Amino acid sequence: MNLVALQNGLDNISFAVLFATMLMYWIGAAFNGIPYLWALSTAGMAIANLCIAALLGARWLDAGYFPLSNLYESLFFLAWGITTIHLIAENMSKSRLVGVATSPIAMGIAAFAALTLPSTMQSSEPLVPALKSNWLMMHVSVMMLSYAALMVGSLLAIAFLVVSGGQNVELRGSSVGSGGFRSKNDPARPYRLQRASDFVPQPQGATSESSSAVERIFESNGSTKTAVLDLVTSQPSQAGVSELPTLSPQRLSLAETLDNISYRIIGLGFPLLTIGIIAGAVWANEAWGSYWSWDPKETWALITWLVFAAYLHARITKGWQGRRPAILAATGFVVVWICYLGVNLLGKGLHSYGWFF
């Protein structure tokens, strides 16, 4: 089969499979309990991943160079990266709800590349001199994988904000060094979820019977989250203590999973971003005689690095969890898109070739 025809077929198949997969994830979330739907959704994401990989492989054979030289190839490589990171995150979390957040962005990227870009931008072109280097694969592929990981991690953080309703819900320790730790700058919280032995501070006038009731709840239920929430929400409001969020145990468990997996995936993407920036600096010195030139792409790559460095610093050293790091990660999602695509739309620089002219 002609490789060009194969590529044209595979990009449309990838879009169609991702669109069907997105619908299955959403229907499965809305109508939980439909047999085999979650398994079909995961299979659809895996099939789309393989179709995109075959598309990139065919393009590599046809053009004779690693397929990351223009926007069309870059978008499909990003979609492949997102579906790959999705499968990793879904396996880590054991929750099919991850796909509710990730499938729309993968589908949208494939649709933009296959259906929106003009044919002139989809066809392979000879490499410009600066791209005729082994660094094309080493630098650009690592950067694209870092973008994919950071996007998926940020999407899961946004999903956490949706599930928690933006409330400041305290979770069990998922950040390094956060078990039982609270920054001195954090406001006092009337409950914690770290250990079953951590009891809620009792309102003034509370009797020993109420403490015994708490112990019985822990012994009979075995769930710290349910026991704490039941106790707190059953107590009357006290002066100086704000009302606590009333999430169901199911939503609280889902929020905790999303927060934890988001942190882990961003922790995977950040080292890739660091390696990609270093490799890009070495390549820039070879191609242009300077490691750093404050090109718009380089500047926004640095901004992206700083945003996610702040996220990881806050989680690892300050013990942040829940809403505050999720808001920071959601900001990072926008910053990644500006770095990846926005600077090429808003202005030209040393990285503008092969994208928009």
N, C-alpha and C positions, 0 to 999 in steps of 0.2 A: 504494500500500500504506500502511496505517496506520503512522505513525511509531513508535508504542508497540510494535506487533507486530514491526516491523522491528528495533527495539532488542532485544526479547526473543529473536528469532531469532539476531541477530548475537552476543550475548554467549554463547549456548550453542555457536554455531559456533566462536567464538574459542577457547573452552575445549577443544572436541573437536579442533580443529586443533593446538593447543599440546600436548595430551596425545599425539596421534599423532606429532608432531614430536619430543617428548622421547623416545618409544620408539625412533624411528629413530636419533636421536643415540646413544642408549645401545647399541642393537644394533650400529650401525656401529663404535662404540668397542670392543665386545667381540669382534666378528667382522669385523675389518678386511679389506677386499677385496671386499665385496659390491657389485656394479656399481650405479652411479647412486644409492646410498643416501645418500651425503653431499649430492649435488645435490638430492635430494628433501627432505632435512632442511632445507637452506637455503631451498628454495622454500616449505616449510611455515612456517618462521618469517616469511618475507616475506608470505605469505597471511594469517597471523594478525595481523601488523602492519596490513595493509590492512583486515581485518575490524574490528579495534578502532578504527581511524581512522574507518571508516564509522559505527560505533556512536556514537562521540563526536560526529561531525558530525550524525547524525540527532537525537541528544539536544539538540545546540545549536539546531537548527532548531525542535525541538518546544518547548523551554523558553524560548527567546529570550535565553539568556545562556550565557556560556562554561561548559562542563560540568565545573566543579571546585568544586561547592558542597556535596557530601556525600561520604560514604565510598565509595559505589558508583562514582560518577564518578571519584573520586580514585584508586581502585584500578585501574580500567581505564586511566586516563591513565598511571599508573605502569607497568602492564604494557606499554602502547604504548611508553613511553620505554625500557623494558628491551629490548624486541625491536628497537627502532631502534638503541640502543647496541650490542646484540649483532651486528647486521649490520655496523656500522662496525668493531667489534673483529675479527670474523671476516674481513672484507676486509683489515684491516691485518695480521693474523697469518698469513693464508693457511692456517689450521688449522681444520678443522671440529670439533676437540675443544673449542673454545670453547663450543659449544652443549651439551656434556655438563654444563657447570657452570651455564649461564644458563637453559636451557629448563625445568628443574624449578621454579625460582623464578617464572618468568613463568606457567607453567601453574598453580602453586599460588595465585598472586594472582588469576588469572582464575577459578579454581574457587571460591575464597572469595567473590569478588564475585558470581558468577552463581548459585552453588548454596547458599551458606550464609546470606548476608544475607537478612533478611525482606523481603517485598515492600514494606513501608512505607518501608524505607531505600533501596530501589531506585527508587522513584518520584520524579519531579521535584517540588520544592516551591518556592514563592515565596522569593526571596532575603530574608534578614534585612537590615535597614537597613545594617549595617556592610559587607556584601558588595556593595552596589549602587555599585560603583566600578570604573573602568577598571583599578585596581590589582589586581583579582581575576585578570585574565589576566596582567598583567605580573609580579606577585610570585609567585603560586601556581604558574603554569606553569614558571617558571624554577626554583623550588625543587624541583618534582617531577622535572624533567629532571636536576637536580643529584643528587637521590636515586638516580635510575635509573643515572646514570653511576658514582656512588660504589659502588652495590651491585654493578654488573657488575665494576668494577675490583677490589673486595674479593673477589668470588667467584673471580675468576681468581687472586688471591693465595692464596686457600684451596686452589684446584686446584694451584697451585705446591707448597704444603706437602704435598699428597697425592702428587704425582708424585715429589717429592724425598725423600719419607719423613721430612720434618722435619729432614733432615740439613743441615749448614751447608756447602753446596756453593758455591764461589766461581764467579762467572759473568763473562763478558766485560762490559766497561763498557757499561751502558745508562742510567746516571744521569749527569746533567750534571756534568762535572768529575771523573768517577770513573775515567777511563781511566788505568790504571797508578797510581791513588791508593789509599792505604790509611791510614785514620786511625791516629794514634799510639796510640790506645787499643785498636785491634784486636789480637787475639792473632796472633802470628807464624804464617803459614800456609806449609806446605812446597811449595805449588804455586800457580800462577796460570794464568789462561786468556786473558790479554789479547793476547799476541802470540806468534807462533811462535818468535821469538827469545828469549823468556823461558824459560830452562831451569829445570828443577827442581833445587834445591840437592842436590848429591850426598851420599850418606852417606859417613862417614869410610871411607877405604880404597878409594873408588871409583876405577876405572882409567880411562885415557883411552879405552879401547875402549868403555866404557859411554857416554861422551859422544858418541863417533862413532856409536854405535847410535842415540842420540837424534836426531842430525842426519839419519841415514838414514831414520828413521821420519818425520820432518817432510818430507823431500824426496819420499819415495815415497807417503806417505799424503796430505799436504797438510791434515790435520785436526789443529789444535792440541789440541782436546779429547781425541781418541782417543790421540794420542801421549802427552800428559801423564798421562792416567789409566793407560795401559798401563805407563808407566815407574814411576809411583808405586806402583801396586798390585803390581808385580813385585818391589819392593825389600823386604827384611825390615824389620820394625818396629825403630825405633831408640829409644833411651832419650830421653824428653822430647818425642817426636813422637807425637801421637795418630794412631790409625788413620784413614785417609781414607775418605770415602764411596765406594762402588763402584757408581756408576750406569752403566748402559749408555750408549753414545753417543746412542742414540735418546731415552732418557729425559732425558738431560742437555740435548739440543737442545730438547726439548719444555718442560722446566723453564725454560730460558733465554727461550723465546718467551713463556711465560705471565708470567714476571717482567717482561719488557719491555712487553708489551701492558697488563698490569695498571697499571704505572706511567704509561703514556700515557693510559689511560682515566680514572684518578684525576686526572691532570693536567688533563683536560677537565672533570671534574665539580667540581673545587675552585673555579675562577673562577665557574662558574654558581652555586655555593652562596654565594660572596661577594656576587655581584650580587643574588641573591635576598634575602639578609639585609639588604642596604642598602635595597632597594626596600621590604621589609617595614617597616623602620624609618620610612621616609618615609610609608608608608601608615598606620602606627600613629599617627604624629603628626597626620595629617589626621583620623583616625577617633576617637582617644582623647586627643589633646592631649599625647602623650609619645612620644619616639622609642624609648624602652626602658623596660619596666616589670618586668623579671625574671619574666615569665609563664613557666610550666613549658616551654612550647613554645619560647620565646625562649632560655631557659637551655640547653635541650638542643641547640638549633641552634648556640649558641655552643660547646658542648662538642664537637659534631660538627666544627665548623670547626677547633677547636684540635687534635683528633686527626689530621685529615688535613693540617693545616698542619705538625704535627710529622713526619708521614710524608714530606711533600715536602721539608721542611727536612733531614731525615736523608738523603734520597737525593741532594739537590742539593748540599748543603754538606759533608756528612760522607761521601758516597760509599757509603752503605749499599746493599747489594743482597742478594737472596736471602731467607734465613729471617727475619732480624730485621724488615725492613720488611713482609714478608708477615704476620707475627704482628701487627704494628701495624695493617695494613689489615684483617685478620680481626676485630680488636677494633672497628675502625671500622664494620664491617658490622653488628655488634650495636648500636652506638651510633646508627647511622642508623635502624634499626628502632624503637628506643626513642623517638627524636625524632619519627619519622613517625607511629607508631601507639601506642607504649607510653604516652606522656603522656596521651593521650586515654582510655586504658583505666584508668589508675591514678589520675587526678584531673582535676578540671575547672579550666579557666582561660579566658582571653580567646579562645583558639582552639578551644574545645570545641564551639561551635555548628556544626551541619551534620555532626557526626560521631556521637558517642554522647551521649545525654542522661541 
